[in-house]
Amino acid sequence: MRVMVTGATGFLGGVLTRRLLAKGHAVIAVGRNREKLAKLAADGAQIVEMDLSAPPASPFDVACDDVAHCAALSSPWGRERRFSSG
């Protein structure tokens, strides 16, 4: 199975990405942290560096069987507009 994991450089997404790779799945790891993406690439993931809060610089097409959306702004404080989608 080919799975895209958003937030792959975060805690939850990183654990899921490594577990999927260990089980032999093809993984497209989407995240912001270049250093962590490089480690996931070394583990066998296809990587896409992207901040989901901003539109991508160029469109991309990714074929996958499933998506695990693990990206989030998780913080107990901050400006309301950073937490909204509008």
Secondary structure, DSSP 8 states (H G I E B T S, - for coil): -EEEEETTTSHHHHHHHHHHHHTT-EEEEEES-HHHHHHHHHTT-EEEE--TTS--SS------SEEEE------S---HHHH---
